[in-house]
Amino acid sequence: MDFARRRLQRGARETIDVSRFSQQSPVTGTAKLNDSVVGFGGVQASREQLFASEMNSTRKASWLNPGPCELSDDSCWNHCLPFKGDMGAEKCSSASLFDIWRGFGNLCHASVLHLLLDDFLAVAQSGGENHTPLLQPLLTLGTLLGAHRSHTIIRWTHDIDVAYFLKEWTSDVEEGLRRGLREKGLILFKDKIWRVCFATYHPLAAKIYSVNESSKLKPGTDGDIPYLDLYHMTEDGGMFAHETIKSLLKREHVLPLKKCELLGKLYDTIQKPEALFKLARYGDFMREKQTNHRRR
């Protein structure tokens, strides 16, 4: 068994009590990391103290507005936590959210994306007031490709891709999802499609944020902000439409749904991922190669 597989299985067995590490304050937009102490100007300061100081100073990126986003449009990018992680092959080929707690030095971008996926699904699948799931999520596009090819998140990807089945996106669904994500420390907003990012009051924001690097980053889809894209899938005359893809998927390519493995855990996805990759023009998709991120 190779090192990557042993690492994934070990990580999948671990149970992390996040409350030991953090306390969330949606009001002040700070996160307390009780076990992290770093040196700053010759004085010992916790990551939480450094982060809180940064959020209240001019050292942070000029566009960044700490705290929740009261709207739901593309202005919410300015409330998203900036972060651009390591994407190197040696370290990040099997990166997972568990690396955030293990403290392996500079974080991989894929580790933070895995946390974003895990947090989002915890809300989407937990259900609203009647305890039914808010929507039916499944892995798609680049995230599905990584799972399909190597059971990992592609190390150079900028985002997480999640498709969902939902008869109608109602105000109740939107409000339930927004409220649940906000309590989790995430922001839901629409920029062409629905997207999700980390808020500055996420419990692990101070552990993710880099005081030295994050002030140089920019908002948007260019890779300076970890984000999750949501794609609506609808049935249309025995065919399935996937948001942002012009061609339709055949019913037998979608149903019945099946499970795919990603970082030691099983997730729902469509029956024939290869059909989706072809429609998305992924080319020789089973051959790993770095490509430029495309705006959607």
N, C-alpha and C positions, 0 to 999 in steps of 0.2 A: 504493500500500500504506500503510495507516494506521500510526500510531506503535505502537499496541498489538501489531499483527501483526509489525512489524519487531522489536520488543522480545522477543516470544515466540520468533521464529526465531533471534535472536541468542543468547538464553538456552539454547535447545535444542542449539545447536552447541557450547556451552562445556563443557569437561571440567574438573571441579574436583577437585584432589587435596586431600581433606579433611585428610590427614596434615600438610599444610603449616600448617594453622590450628590443629589440635587434637591432644591426646593424651588418651586416656581412662583413668580410674582407677576401676574399679568398687569398689575397696576404700574409698577416701577419699571417693568421690562428688564429685570435682571434675573440671573440664575446663580444659585449658590452651589459651588462645587467644594464640598467640605474636605476632600482628600488631596486637593491640588494646591501646592504651594510653590511659588516661583520667585526668583530674585528680581527686583526692580529698583534700579538706582541705589543699590546697596542695601535696600530694605526688603525684608521678606513680606510678600503680599500674596494673597490667594488669587487664583484665576478670576474668581467672582469679583474681587475688588478691582482688579485691572480692567475687567470687562465693563463694570459699572462706571469706572472712571472714563474709559474710552467712549462709552455711549453718551456721556455728558460733557464731552470735550470737543474741540475743533480738530482733534487728531483723526477722528473717524472720517470716512468718505463723506464729502459734502452733500451727496444726494441721499444719504441714509437717514431715515426718520424712524428712530426706535419706537417700539410699541405696536399695537394692533393697527390694521388698516380698516378704516371705517367704511370705505367704498368697496367695490368688487370689480374694478376695472384695471387697466394696465398701470395705473398710478401706484398700485400695490407693490410693484417691483421695488419701489423706494423704501418699502418696509421689510423687504426680504433680507435675511442674514447673508452677508457676502462671505464666500469661502471658495478657494480654488486649491484643491488638494493634489497630492502626488499621484502621478499616473504611470510611474515606471513599472516595467515588466517584472523585475526581480522582487519587488515588494508588494505590488498591487494586483497581481494576477488572480488571487483568490481573496481579496480584501472583503471584510464583512464588518457589520456594526459592532461586533465584539472587540475589534481592534481599538475602538474609541475608549473603552474602559481599560483595556490592557495597557494602553500608553506606549505604543510602538514608535514613538518619535513623531515625525510629521505624518499627519493623517492622509490616507488615500482618499481621493474623491469618491471612489466606489464605496468606501466604508460609510461615508456620510449619506450617500444615496440609498444604501441599504437601510439605514436608520429611517430615512424619510419614507421609504416604502413600507416598512414595518409599522411606523406610527400611523400612516394613512390607512392601511388596511385594518388596524385595530379600531379605528373610528367607523369606517365604511361598513365593516362586517359586524359591528357590535349591535347595531340597530338603533332606531329612534325610540320614541316614548312607548311604542307598542312592541318593542324588542324584536322587530323584524329588520333585516339589513336595509340600509338606506339605498344601496344599489348592489348589483352583482359584478364585482371587479374580476378582471383576468389579465394576465400578463400579455403584452403585445409588443410589436415592433422591436426596437433595439434591446429592451430588457428581456423580451422573449428570445431573441437571437442569442444573447449571452447564456441564458438558461438552456436553450436547445443545444448549443454548441459545446459548452464546457461547464454548465451548471454554476456559472459565476456571473457577476455584473461586469460588463466590458469595461476595462480599466480606464479607457480614455473617453468614455461617454460623459455627457454633460447632465443627463437627466434620466428619470425613470418614466417608462411608458406603461400606462394602465388603460385598458379598454373597459367598458362597462355596458351592461344591459340595463335598460330602464325604459319603461313604457312611456313615461312623460317626466321631464325635468320640471317639477312644480316648485312653487315658492316654499312649500313645506319641506320638500327634499333639500332644496338649497339652504334653507335656514337651519335644518337639522344637521346637515353636513358642516356648514360653516361654524355652528355653535360647538359641535363636537371637536372639530379641528382646532378651533381657537383655544379650547380647554386643554388640548394636547400641545399647544405651542406652535401651531401651524396656521398659515394664511391661505384661504381659498379666494381666487380671483379669476377673472376672464380676460384673456388677451388673445383674441381669435378663438381659442378653445379654453376650457377650464383648466386651471393650473393650481399647483399647491407649492408653497415654499416654507422654509423655517422662519418663524418670527424671532425677533431679538429676545423675546421672553421665553423661548423654548428652554426646558430644564437643562439641556446640555449646550446651550448657545455659547456659554463662556468657555467650554472645553473645545468647541469647534472653531470659534473665532480666533484669528491670528492677529494680535496687536500690531505686529511688524508688517504683515502683508495685506490684510483685509482693507486697509484704507486706500490702497491703490486700485482696488477692483471696481467694476462698473456693473450697473443693473442690466437685466435683460437675459437673453438666451445664449450669450456667447461663451458661457462656461465659468463666469465669475460668481454665479449663484447656483447652488444645488436646487433643482426644482423637479416637479412631477407633472407630467402631462396626462390629461384625461380625454379619452376618445370614445364618443358614443357609438355603439353598434346597434343597428336596427335591421329588422327583417323587412325585405321589400320583394313581395311576389315570389317567395321561395328562395331568394338570394339575400345576402347580408351586406349592408353598407357599413363601412368603417370610416369614421370621420377623418378627413384630410386625404383619403385615398379615393381616386376617381372610379376605379373599376370595382365591381362587386365580387364578393366571395360566394362560391356555391354553398348550399346548405350543408352538404356532406363534408365540406372543408371546415365547417364551424362546429356542427353538432354531430354526436354528443360531445360535450366538453370533456377534456381529459386533464390529468395532472402532469405538471412538469416540475423538475427539481431545480431549486435555486439556493445555493449555499446551505445545503442540508435540510431544506424545508420544501414541502410540496405546495404548489399554487395551481389554480385553475387557469386553463388556456384553451385555445381552439383545437379541434381535432387534427388539422393538418397545417402546422406552422409554415411548412415549406411553401404552401400556396400563398400565404400572406407575404412572405419574403419576396416572392416573385412579383406580386402586384406592387410591392413597395420598391421594386427595382434594386434589390440588394446584391445582384450579380452573383458571384461565386461566394455565397454567404457562409459556407462551411469552412472557408479558408480565412483565418484570422489576419486582418490587416487594418492598420490605422487609417481612418478616413476623416476628412474635414467634417465637422458638425454642420448640418444643414438647418437653417431657420425654417420654421413652419408657420 
